Amino acid sequence: MAQLRQDYEQFLARGAEVVVVNPDDAADVKSFVRSQALPFPMLVDPGHEIANAYGQEVNLFKLGRMPALVVLDRDGIVRYEHRGGSMMDTPKNSDVLAVLDRLNAGS
Amino acid sequence: MARTLNGKTAPDFALPDVEGRTVRLSDYRGKKFVVLVFNRSVY
């Protein structure tokens, strides 16, 4: 999250919003969001309905959910997806920014 | 193996943020790209 915050301006500059869907209860996440001053919407999905709709994988051995990231164009079409193979497997910001550059160039 | 959503319309949703405000994915439709991140915050 800190990594996303670091480059948040760059996402905004490319006409994108960063939206985080968190599997924990609001109460657990709230203090963290405030302490980190996270500038983007931090949504809570404790029932995991949305995460499941997007096919986020669950690591049964670690009882955790694998990170996933999707980029949607302005029509709501999925143009990029990254599904983590481990808990820490997230794409680099530079990779996601490059996707946005491509989308901006094409539209 | 996770199913791919690439090229498909993303499932719409309405979820509360940590302050209780509802955010709909469709709010961004026609306006912005959306980088949708599924992760725990507390890393």
Backbone of each chain as nested JSON, in Angstrom:
{
  "chains": [
    {"id": "A", "residues": [
      {"number": 1, "name": "MET", "atoms": {"N": [0.84, -1.203, 0.0], "CA": [0.0, 0.0, 0.0], "C": [0.868, 1.244, 0.0]}},
      {"number": 2, "name": "ALA", "atoms": {"N": [1.944, 1.192, 0.776], "CA": [2.859, 2.333, 0.816], "C": [3.458, 2.555, -0.566]}},
      {"number": 3, "name": "GLN", "atoms": {"N": [3.685, 1.455, -1.241], "CA": [4.248, 1.517, -2.6], "C": [3.263, 2.209, -3.546]}},
      {"number": 4, "name": "LEU", "atoms": {"N": [1.992, 1.881, -3.407], "CA": [0.964, 2.515, -4.24], "C": [0.839, 3.999, -3.93]}},
      {"number": 5, "name": "ARG", "atoms": {"N": [0.928, 4.303, -2.645], "CA": [0.793, 5.705, -2.231], "C": [1.917, 6.545, -2.824]}},
      {"number": 6, "name": "GLN", "atoms": {"N": [3.112, 5.947, -2.837], "CA": [4.292, 6.638, -3.34], "C": [4.091, 7.171, -4.771]}},
      {"number": 7, "name": "ASP", "atoms": {"N": [3.45, 6.367, -5.605], "CA": [3.285, 6.736, -7.004], "C": [1.855, 7.157, -7.343]}},
      {"number": 8, "name": "TYR", "atoms": {"N": [1.072, 7.436, -6.311], "CA": [-0.349, 7.727, -6.534], "C": [-0.557, 8.872, -7.522]}},
      {"number": 9, "name": "GLU", "atoms": {"N": [0.248, 9.925, -7.379], "CA": [0.125, 11.077, -8.28], "C": [0.303, 10.663, -9.739]}},
      {"number": 10, "name": "GLN", "atoms": {"N": [1.195, 9.708, -9.938], "CA": [1.463, 9.247, -11.304], "C": [0.271, 8.498, -11.886]}},
      {"number": 11, "name": "PHE", "atoms": {"N": [-0.442, 7.778, -11.019], "CA": [-1.662, 7.108, -11.47], "C": [-2.712, 8.154, -11.84]}},
      {"number": 12, "name": "LEU", "atoms": {"N": [-2.859, 9.157, -10.975], "CA": [-3.841, 10.217, -11.237], "C": [-3.511, 10.949, -12.529]}},
      {"number": 13, "name": "ALA", "atoms": {"N": [-2.205, 11.199, -12.746], "CA": [-1.774, 11.929, -13.937], "C": [-2.14, 11.176, -15.211]}},
      {"number": 14, "name": "ARG", "atoms": {"N": [-2.303, 9.871, -15.101], "CA": [-2.667, 9.058, -16.259], "C": [-4.175, 8.822, -16.348]}},
      {"number": 15, "name": "GLY", "atoms": {"N": [-4.927, 9.545, -15.565], "CA": [-6.383, 9.444, -15.634], "C": [-6.942, 8.205, -14.961]}},
      {"number": 16, "name": "ALA", "atoms": {"N": [-6.201, 7.707, -13.971], "CA": [-6.639, 6.484, -13.298], "C": [-6.93, 6.757, -11.822]}},
      {"number": 17, "name": "GLU", "atoms": {"N": [-7.83, 5.981, -11.266], "CA": [-8.032, 5.966, -9.828], "C": [-7.589, 4.6, -9.317]}},
      {"number": 18, "name": "VAL", "atoms": {"N": [-6.973, 4.608, -8.153], "CA": [-6.584, 3.359, -7.501], "C": [-7.665, 3.029, -6.477]}},
      {"number": 19, "name": "VAL", "atoms": {"N": [-8.221, 1.843, -6.563], "CA": [-9.251, 1.418, -5.626], "C": [-8.8, 0.099, -5.009]}},
      {"number": 20, "name": "VAL", "atoms": {"N": [-8.719, 0.079, -3.684], "CA": [-8.259, -1.121, -2.995], "C": [-9.446, -1.827, -2.347]}},
      {"number": 21, "name": "VAL", "atoms": {"N": [-9.54, -3.122, -2.577], "CA": [-10.567, -3.93, -1.928], "C": [-9.875, -4.806, -0.89]}},
      {"number": 22, "name": "ASN", "atoms": {"N": [-10.254, -4.587, 0.354], "CA": [-9.587, -5.245, 1.475], "C": [-10.47, -6.329, 2.066]}},
      {"number": 23, "name": "PRO", "atoms": {"N": [-9.895, -7.487, 2.398], "CA": [-10.727, -8.585, 2.908], "C": [-11.087, -8.47, 4.386]}},
      {"number": 24, "name": "ASP", "atoms": {"N": [-10.546, -7.476, 5.069], "CA": [-10.782, -7.383, 6.505], "C": [-11.973, -6.484, 6.832]}},
      {"number": 25, "name": "ASP", "atoms": {"N": [-12.39, -6.517, 8.105], "CA": [-13.472, -5.652, 8.569], "C": [-13.016, -4.204, 8.599]}},
      {"number": 26, "name": "ALA", "atoms": {"N": [-13.964, -3.295, 8.402], "CA": [-13.655, -1.866, 8.387], "C": [-12.905, -1.44, 9.641]}},
      {"number": 27, "name": "ALA", "atoms": {"N": [-13.336, -1.981, 10.78], "CA": [-12.731, -1.575, 12.046], "C": [-11.238, -1.9, 12.086]}},
      {"number": 28, "name": "ASP", "atoms": {"N": [-10.877, -3.018, 11.461], "CA": [-9.469, -3.431, 11.465], "C": [-8.629, -2.574, 10.531]}},
      {"number": 29, "name": "VAL", "atoms": {"N": [-9.249, -2.08, 9.476], "CA": [-8.51, -1.384, 8.429], "C": [-8.433, 0.121, 8.687]}},
      {"number": 30, "name": "LYS", "atoms": {"N": [-9.452, 0.634, 9.379], "CA": [-9.612, 2.074, 9.529], "C": [-8.385, 2.766, 10.135]}},
      {"number": 31, "name": "SER", "atoms": {"N": [-7.899, 2.225, 11.23], "CA": [-6.787, 2.886, 11.904], "C": [-5.534, 2.84, 11.037]}},
      {"number": 32, "name": "PHE", "atoms": {"N": [-5.401, 1.738, 10.288], "CA": [-4.254, 1.611, 9.402], "C": [-4.313, 2.672, 8.305]}},
      {"number": 33, "name": "VAL", "atoms": {"N": [-5.491, 2.82, 7.703], "CA": [-5.659, 3.796, 6.624], "C": [-5.327, 5.195, 7.132]}},
      {"number": 34, "name": "ARG", "atoms": {"N": [-5.795, 5.494, 8.336], "CA": [-5.544, 6.827, 8.899], "C": [-4.075, 7.015, 9.232]}},
      {"number": 35, "name": "SER", "atoms": {"N": [-3.462, 6.009, 9.81], "CA": [-2.062, 6.157, 10.213], "C": [-1.152, 6.291, 8.999]}},
      {"number": 36, "name": "GLN", "atoms": {"N": [-1.545, 5.655, 7.912], "CA": [-0.72, 5.714, 6.704], "C": [-1.127, 6.858, 5.785]}},
      {"number": 37, "name": "ALA", "atoms": {"N": [-2.232, 7.535, 6.143], "CA": [-2.765, 8.624, 5.316], "C": [-2.913, 8.175, 3.866]}},
      {"number": 38, "name": "LEU", "atoms": {"N": [-3.535, 7.038, 3.677], "CA": [-3.71, 6.522, 2.318], "C": [-4.728, 7.388, 1.572]}},
      {"number": 39, "name": "PRO", "atoms": {"N": [-4.363, 7.882, 0.407], "CA": [-5.201, 8.867, -0.279], "C": [-6.277, 8.267, -1.185]}},
      {"number": 40, "name": "PHE", "atoms": {"N": [-6.205, 6.963, -1.441], "CA": [-7.141, 6.371, -2.394], "C": [-8.246, 5.618, -1.652]}},
      {"number": 41, "name": "PRO", "atoms": {"N": [-9.364, 5.359, -2.348], "CA": [-10.46, 4.651, -1.68], "C": [-10.03, 3.259, -1.206]}},
      {"number": 42, "name": "MET", "atoms": {"N": [-10.271, 3.003, 0.06], "CA": [-9.967, 1.691, 0.645], "C": [-11.303, 1.053, 1.007]}},
      {"number": 43, "name": "LEU", "atoms": {"N": [-11.708, 0.094, 0.207], "CA": [-13.012, -0.525, 0.404], "C": [-12.859, -1.808, 1.211]}},
      {"number": 44, "name": "VAL", "atoms": {"N": [-13.897, -2.159, 1.925], "CA": [-13.847, -3.368, 2.734], "C": [-14.875, -4.379, 2.245]}},
      {"number": 45, "name": "ASP", "atoms": {"N": [-14.424, -5.599, 2.137], "CA": [-15.219, -6.691, 1.569], "C": [-15.035, -7.919, 2.452]}},
      {"number": 46, "name": "PRO", "atoms": {"N": [-15.471, -7.808, 3.72], "CA": [-15.197, -8.909, 4.655], "C": [-15.893, -10.215, 4.262]}},
      {"number": 47, "name": "GLY", "atoms": {"N": [-16.977, -10.113, 3.487], "CA": [-17.65, -11.332, 3.027], "C": [-17.0, -11.922, 1.792]}},
      {"number": 48, "name": "HIS", "atoms": {"N": [-16.018, -11.183, 1.238], "CA": [-15.234, -11.637, 0.079], "C": [-16.064, -11.859, -1.178]}},
      {"number": 49, "name": "GLU", "atoms": {"N": [-17.289, -11.289, -1.214], "CA": [-18.145, -11.506, -2.381], "C": [-17.526, -10.938, -3.646]}},
      {"number": 50, "name": "ILE", "atoms": {"N": [-16.979, -9.726, -3.51], "CA": [-16.421, -9.076, -4.691], "C": [-15.105, -9.753, -5.081]}},
      {"number": 51, "name": "ALA", "atoms": {"N": [-14.29, -10.04, -4.079], "CA": [-13.026, -10.733, -4.354], "C": [-13.304, -12.048, -5.075]}},
      {"number": 52, "name": "ASN", "atoms": {"N": [-14.336, -12.748, -4.655], "CA": [-14.675, -14.02, -5.306], "C": [-15.186, -13.799, -6.729]}},
      {"number": 53, "name": "ALA", "atoms": {"N": [-15.957, -12.715, -6.903], "CA": [-16.479, -12.414, -8.242], "C": [-15.342, -12.148, -9.216]}},
      {"number": 54, "name": "TYR", "atoms": {"N": [-14.24, -11.63, -8.688], "CA": [-13.074, -11.353, -9.523], "C": [-12.095, -12.524, -9.536]}},
      {"number": 55, "name": "GLY", "atoms": {"N": [-12.463, -13.601, -8.875], "CA": [-11.639, -14.799, -8.922], "C": [-10.344, -14.699, -8.145]}},
      {"number": 56, "name": "GLN", "atoms": {"N": [-10.355, -13.892, -7.079], "CA": [-9.142, -13.826, -6.265], "C": [-8.922, -15.181, -5.605]}},
      {"number": 57, "name": "GLU", "atoms": {"N": [-7.706, -15.676, -5.721], "CA": [-7.426, -17.005, -5.206], "C": [-7.12, -16.978, -3.716]}},
      {"number": 58, "name": "VAL", "atoms": {"N": [-7.472, -18.08, -3.079], "CA": [-7.23, -18.223, -1.645], "C": [-6.111, -19.23, -1.452]}},
      {"number": 59, "name": "ASN", "atoms": {"N": [-5.166, -18.87, -0.614], "CA": [-4.105, -19.802, -0.267], "C": [-4.57, -20.611, 0.939]}},
      {"number": 60, "name": "LEU", "atoms": {"N": [-4.945, -21.852, 0.674], "CA": [-5.555, -22.663, 1.733], "C": [-4.568, -23.004, 2.838]}},
      {"number": 61, "name": "PHE", "atoms": {"N": [-3.298, -23.036, 2.482], "CA": [-2.308, -23.417, 3.492], "C": [-2.012, -22.274, 4.448]}},
      {"number": 62, "name": "LYS", "atoms": {"N": [-2.03, -21.061, 3.885], "CA": [-1.725, -19.904, 4.739], "C": [-2.997, -19.217, 5.22]}},
      {"number": 63, "name": "LEU", "atoms": {"N": [-4.149, -19.741, 4.825], "CA": [-5.423, -19.141, 5.213], "C": [-5.462, -17.661, 4.854]}},
      {"number": 64, "name": "GLY", "atoms": {"N": [-4.901, -17.356, 3.727], "CA": [-4.908, -15.961, 3.288], "C": [-5.363, -15.873, 1.858]}},
      {"number": 65, "name": "ARG", "atoms": {"N": [-5.504, -14.664, 1.391], "CA": [-5.949, -14.443, 0.024], "C": [-4.791, -13.884, -0.787]}},
      {"number": 66, "name": "MET", "atoms": {"N": [-4.631, -14.407, -1.982], "CA": [-3.544, -13.984, -2.837], "C": [-3.814, -12.59, -3.387]}},
      {"number": 67, "name": "PRO", "atoms": {"N": [-2.78, -11.785, -3.53], "CA": [-3.009, -10.468, -4.113], "C": [-3.405, -10.574, -5.578]}},
      {"number": 68, "name": "ALA", "atoms": {"N": [-4.25, -9.675, -5.999], "CA": [-4.632, -9.609, -7.41], "C": [-4.792, -8.139, -7.775]}},
      {"number": 69, "name": "LEU", "atoms": {"N": [-4.512, -7.836, -9.031], "CA": [-4.643, -6.45, -9.486], "C": [-5.187, -6.479, -10.901]}},
      {"number": 70, "name": "VAL", "atoms": {"N": [-6.221, -5.698, -11.157], "CA": [-6.748, -5.592, -12.515], "C": [-6.83, -4.118, -12.902]}},
      {"number": 71, "name": "VAL", "atoms": {"N": [-6.605, -3.859, -14.175], "CA": [-6.745, -2.505, -14.702], "C": [-7.937, -2.489, -15.644]}},
      {"number": 72, "name": "LEU", "atoms": {"N": [-8.857, -1.561, -15.402], "CA": [-10.058, -1.433, -16.231], "C": [-9.952, -0.169, -17.067]}},
      {"number": 73, "name": "ASP", "atoms": {"N": [-10.403, -0.245, -18.301], "CA": [-10.455, 0.976, -19.107], "C": [-11.72, 1.764, -18.746]}},
      {"number": 74, "name": "ARG", "atoms": {"N": [-11.941, 2.87, -19.436], "CA": [-13.06, 3.742, -19.053], "C": [-14.424, 3.108, -19.333]}},
      {"number": 75, "name": "ASP", "atoms": {"N": [-14.436, 2.052, -20.142], "CA": [-15.682, 1.329, -20.387], "C": [-15.887, 0.178, -19.401]}},
      {"number": 76, "name": "GLY", "atoms": {"N": [-14.968, 0.057, -18.448], "CA": [-15.098, -1.003, -17.458], "C": [-14.645, -2.371, -17.949]}},
      {"number": 77, "name": "ILE", "atoms": {"N": [-13.863, -2.376, -19.044], "CA": [-13.343, -3.632, -19.579], "C": [-11.982, -3.91, -18.957]}},
      {"number": 78, "name": "VAL", "atoms": {"N": [-11.763, -5.155, -18.574], "CA": [-10.478, -5.542, -17.974], "C": [-9.414, -5.581, -19.07]}},
      {"number": 79, "name": "ARG", "atoms": {"N": [-8.382, -4.765, -18.918], "CA": [-7.335, -4.677, -19.928], "C": [-6.009, -5.254, -19.463]}},
      {"number": 80, "name": "TYR", "atoms": {"N": [-5.91, -5.519, -18.182], "CA": [-4.672, -6.094, -17.623], "C": [-5.047, -6.772, -16.316]}},
      {"number": 81, "name": "GLU", "atoms": {"N": [-4.448, -7.911, -16.069], "CA": [-4.649, -8.521, -14.751], "C": [-3.381, -9.208, -14.297]}},
      {"number": 82, "name": "HIS", "atoms": {"N": [-3.147, -9.125, -13.018], "CA": [-1.997, -9.797, -12.417], "C": [-2.516, -10.555, -11.204]}},
      {"number": 83, "name": "ARG", "atoms": {"N": [-2.249, -11.847, -11.208], "CA": [-2.714, -12.665, -10.078], "C": [-1.508, -13.211, -9.355]}},
      {"number": 84, "name": "GLY", "atoms": {"N": [-1.375, -12.833, -8.127], "CA": [-0.189, -13.188, -7.36], "C": [-0.087, -14.682, -7.111]}},
      {"number": 85, "name": "GLY", "atoms": {"N": [1.136, -15.2, -7.254], "CA": [1.386, -16.607, -6.95], "C": [1.786, -16.801, -5.502]}},
      {"number": 86, "name": "SER", "atoms": {"N": [2.058, -15.696, -4.823], "CA": [2.359, -15.766, -3.399], "C": [1.83, -14.487, -2.753]}},
      {"number": 87, "name": "MET", "atoms": {"N": [1.874, -14.441, -1.441], "CA": [1.284, -13.321, -0.722], "C": [1.928, -11.979, -1.085]}},
      {"number": 88, "name": "MET", "atoms": {"N": [3.203, -12.023, -1.451], "CA": [3.916, -10.78, -1.733], "C": [4.083, -10.522, -3.233]}},
      {"number": 89, "name": "ASP", "atoms": {"N": [3.444, -11.33, -4.045], "CA": [3.618, -11.232, -5.492], "C": [2.662, -10.2, -6.078]}},
      {"number": 90, "name": "THR", "atoms": {"N": [3.125, -8.961, -6.111], "CA": [2.321, -7.884, -6.699], "C": [3.136, -7.24, -7.831]}},
      {"number": 91, "name": "PRO", "atoms": {"N": [2.46, -6.716, -8.848], "CA": [3.204, -6.105, -9.95], "C": [3.861, -4.803, -9.503]}},
      {"number": 92, "name": "LYS", "atoms": {"N": [4.933, -4.46, -10.175], "CA": [5.583, -3.188, -9.885], "C": [4.693, -2.047, -10.354]}},
      {"number": 93, "name": "ASN", "atoms": {"N": [4.754, -0.928, -9.667], "CA": [3.997, 0.249, -10.107], "C": [4.356, 0.611, -11.533]}},
      {"number": 94, "name": "SER", "atoms": {"N": [5.651, 0.501, -11.865], "CA": [6.092, 0.898, -13.211], "C": [5.407, 0.042, -14.278]}},
      {"number": 95, "name": "ASP", "atoms": {"N": [5.161, -1.224, -13.983], "CA": [4.465, -2.09, -14.948], "C": [3.025, -1.615, -15.153]}},
      {"number": 96, "name": "VAL", "atoms": {"N": [2.369, -1.263, -14.064], "CA": [0.971, -0.84, -14.148], "C": [0.875, 0.527, -14.836]}},
      {"number": 97, "name": "LEU", "atoms": {"N": [1.83, 1.404, -14.53], "CA": [1.844, 2.724, -15.182], "C": [2.073, 2.567, -16.678]}},
      {"number": 98, "name": "ALA", "atoms": {"N": [2.892, 1.598, -17.064], "CA": [3.139, 1.349, -18.49], "C": [1.856, 0.873, -19.182]}},
      {"number": 99, "name": "VAL", "atoms": {"N": [1.066, 0.072, -18.479], "CA": [-0.224, -0.37, -19.027], "C": [-1.117, 0.841, -19.272]}},
      {"number": 100, "name": "LEU", "atoms": {"N": [-1.139, 1.759, -18.3], "CA": [-1.979, 2.961, -18.441], "C": [-1.487, 3.836, -19.585]}},
      {"number": 101, "name": "ASP", "atoms": {"N": [-0.173, 3.915, -19.745], "CA": [0.373, 4.68, -20.873], "C": [-0.097, 4.085, -22.191]}},
      {"number": 102, "name": "ARG", "atoms": {"N": [-0.071, 2.759, -22.262], "CA": [-0.532, 2.073, -23.487], "C": [-1.999, 2.365, -23.754]}},
      {"number": 103, "name": "LEU", "atoms": {"N": [-2.795, 2.301, -22.701], "CA": [-4.235, 2.553, -22.864], "C": [-4.478, 3.998, -23.285]}},
      {"number": 104, "name": "ASN", "atoms": {"N": [-3.734, 4.911, -22.691], "CA": [-3.884, 6.324, -23.062], "C": [-3.481, 6.562, -24.516]}},
      {"number": 105, "name": "ALA", "atoms": {"N": [-2.453, 5.852, -24.956], "CA": [-1.984, 6.02, -26.325], "C": [-3.001, 5.474, -27.326]}},
      {"number": 106, "name": "GLY", "atoms": {"N": [-3.734, 4.442, -26.88], "CA": [-4.669, 3.789, -27.786], "C": [-6.043, 4.433, -27.833]}},
      {"number": 107, "name": "SER", "atoms": {"N": [-6.331, 5.338, -26.889], "CA": [-7.685, 5.9, -26.858], "C": [-7.704, 7.368, -27.239]}}
    ]},
    {"id": "B", "residues": [
      {"number": 1, "name": "MET", "atoms": {"N": [-6.446, -22.906, -10.84], "CA": [-6.162, -21.881, -11.85], "C": [-7.296, -20.863, -11.867]}},
      {"number": 2, "name": "ALA", "atoms": {"N": [-6.919, -19.622, -11.683], "CA": [-7.928, -18.568, -11.676], "C": [-8.446, -18.349, -13.09]}},
      {"number": 3, "name": "ARG", "atoms": {"N": [-9.73, -18.056, -13.184], "CA": [-10.254, -17.744, -14.505], "C": [-9.844, -16.327, -14.855]}},
      {"number": 4, "name": "THR", "atoms": {"N": [-9.662, -16.101, -16.125], "CA": [-9.218, -14.774, -16.542], "C": [-10.406, -13.869, -16.832]}},
      {"number": 5, "name": "LEU", "atoms": {"N": [-10.214, -12.611, -16.543], "CA": [-11.24, -11.615, -16.841], "C": [-10.813, -10.724, -17.996]}},
      {"number": 6, "name": "ASN", "atoms": {"N": [-9.604, -10.965, -18.489], "CA": [-9.052, -10.102, -19.529], "C": [-10.008, -9.954, -20.708]}},
      {"number": 7, "name": "GLY", "atoms": {"N": [-10.288, -8.704, -21.095], "CA": [-11.165, -8.437, -22.225], "C": [-12.639, -8.461, -21.878]}},
      {"number": 8, "name": "LYS", "atoms": {"N": [-12.948, -8.817, -20.636], "CA": [-14.359, -8.887, -20.231], "C": [-14.752, -7.659, -19.42]}},
      {"number": 9, "name": "THR", "atoms": {"N": [-16.034, -7.434, -19.353], "CA": [-16.534, -6.348, -18.507], "C": [-16.352, -6.743, -17.051]}},
      {"number": 10, "name": "ALA", "atoms": {"N": [-15.732, -5.838, -16.291], "CA": [-15.5, -6.118, -14.878], "C": [-16.831, -6.155, -14.129]}},
      {"number": 11, "name": "PRO", "atoms": {"N": [-16.999, -7.119, -13.243], "CA": [-18.242, -7.169, -12.449], "C": [-18.416, -5.887, -11.636]}},
      {"number": 12, "name": "ASP", "atoms": {"N": [-19.574, -5.261, -11.756], "CA": [-19.828, -4.041, -10.986], "C": [-20.027, -4.408, -9.518]}},
      {"number": 13, "name": "PHE", "atoms": {"N": [-19.778, -3.444, -8.661], "CA": [-20.009, -3.689, -7.233], "C": [-20.248, -2.369, -6.523]}},
      {"number": 14, "name": "ALA", "atoms": {"N": [-20.807, -2.455, -5.364], "CA": [-20.917, -1.322, -4.449], "C": [-20.404, -1.813, -3.109]}},
      {"number": 15, "name": "LEU", "atoms": {"N": [-19.368, -1.155, -2.616], "CA": [-18.792, -1.544, -1.326], "C": [-18.562, -0.299, -0.478]}},
      {"number": 16, "name": "PRO", "atoms": {"N": [-18.635, -0.439, 0.847], "CA": [-18.325, 0.699, 1.71], "C": [-16.814, 0.885, 1.832]}},
      {"number": 17, "name": "ASP", "atoms": {"N": [-16.39, 2.154, 1.943], "CA": [-14.988, 2.375, 2.298], "C": [-14.881, 2.349, 3.824]}},
      {"number": 18, "name": "VAL", "atoms": {"N": [-13.692, 2.593, 4.34], "CA": [-13.519, 2.46, 5.795], "C": [-14.286, 3.515, 6.589]}},
      {"number": 19, "name": "GLU", "atoms": {"N": [-14.703, 4.596, 5.881], "CA": [-15.488, 5.624, 6.569], "C": [-16.99, 5.391, 6.394]}},
      {"number": 20, "name": "GLY", "atoms": {"N": [-17.353, 4.312, 5.712], "CA": [-18.761, 3.981, 5.55], "C": [-19.42, 4.546, 4.294]}},
      {"number": 21, "name": "ARG", "atoms": {"N": [-18.636, 5.264, 3.48], "CA": [-19.187, 5.775, 2.22], "C": [-19.201, 4.676, 1.177]}},
      {"number": 22, "name": "THR", "atoms": {"N": [-20.297, 4.607, 0.421], "CA": [-20.395, 3.566, -0.598], "C": [-19.714, 4.019, -1.883]}},
      {"number": 23, "name": "VAL", "atoms": {"N": [-18.883, 3.15, -2.418], "CA": [-18.225, 3.405, -3.695], "C": [-18.712, 2.355, -4.688]}},
      {"number": 24, "name": "ARG", "atoms": {"N": [-19.182, 2.827, -5.836], "CA": [-19.598, 1.907, -6.901], "C": [-18.57, 1.928, -8.002]}},
      {"number": 25, "name": "LEU", "atoms": {"N": [-18.273, 0.769, -8.517], "CA": [-17.333, 0.708, -9.639], "C": [-17.865, 1.533, -10.809]}},
      {"number": 26, "name": "SER", "atoms": {"N": [-19.178, 1.474, -10.999], "CA": [-19.779, 2.191, -12.142], "C": [-19.643, 3.711, -12.016]}},
      {"number": 27, "name": "ASP", "atoms": {"N": [-19.283, 4.21, -10.816], "CA": [-19.042, 5.652, -10.657], "C": [-17.919, 6.134, -11.571]}},
      {"number": 28, "name": "TYR", "atoms": {"N": [-17.006, 5.234, -11.899], "CA": [-15.823, 5.611, -12.692], "C": [-16.035, 5.411, -14.181]}},
      {"number": 29, "name": "ARG", "atoms": {"N": [-17.129, 4.743, -14.51], "CA": [-17.407, 4.41, -15.91], "C": [-17.462, 5.669, -16.764]}},
      {"number": 30, "name": "GLY", "atoms": {"N": [-16.74, 5.652, -17.873], "CA": [-16.732, 6.796, -18.768], "C": [-15.868, 7.956, -18.295]}},
      {"number": 31, "name": "LYS", "atoms": {"N": [-15.262, 7.811, -17.102], "CA": [-14.489, 8.922, -16.536], "C": [-13.022, 8.585, -16.339]}},
      {"number": 32, "name": "LYS", "atoms": {"N": [-12.767, 7.453, -15.722], "CA": [-11.391, 7.144, -15.33], "C": [-11.064, 5.684, -15.58]}},
      {"number": 33, "name": "PHE", "atoms": {"N": [-9.763, 5.44, -15.759], "CA": [-9.283, 4.066, -15.655], "C": [-9.336, 3.694, -14.174]}},
      {"number": 34, "name": "VAL", "atoms": {"N": [-9.471, 2.422, -13.897], "CA": [-9.467, 1.982, -12.502], "C": [-8.404, 0.902, -12.321]}},
      {"number": 35, "name": "VAL", "atoms": {"N": [-7.538, 1.141, -11.361], "CA": [-6.583, 0.117, -10.942], "C": [-7.18, -0.502, -9.687]}},
      {"number": 36, "name": "LEU", "atoms": {"N": [-7.677, -1.706, -9.835], "CA": [-8.389, -2.366, -8.745], "C": [-7.441, -3.362, -8.077]}},
      {"number": 37, "name": "VAL", "atoms": {"N": [-7.211, -3.131, -6.802], "CA": [-6.207, -3.914, -6.078], "C": [-6.894, -4.753, -5.011]}},
      {"number": 38, "name": "PHE", "atoms": {"N": [-6.665, -6.042, -5.05], "CA": [-7.187, -6.926, -4.004], "C": [-6.026, -7.348, -3.131]}},
      {"number": 39, "name": "ASN", "atoms": {"N": [-6.045, -6.865, -1.922], "CA": [-4.938, -7.181, -1.029], "C": [-5.318, -6.786, 0.384]}},
      {"number": 40, "name": "ARG", "atoms": {"N": [-4.592, -7.308, 1.33], "CA": [-4.718, -6.797, 2.68], "C": [-3.964, -5.484, 2.727]}},
      {"number": 41, "name": "SER", "atoms": {"N": [-4.402, -4.607, 3.575], "CA": [-3.69, -3.336, 3.684], "C": [-2.524, -3.456, 4.643]}},
      {"number": 42, "name": "VAL", "atoms": {"N": [-2.645, -4.389, 5.548], "CA": [-1.745, -4.365, 6.697], "C": [-0.444, -5.133, 6.461]}},
      {"number": 43, "name": "TYR", "atoms": {"N": [0.237, -4.756, 5.412], "CA": [1.574, -5.293, 5.18], "C": [2.581, -4.211, 5.467]}}
    ]}
  ]
}
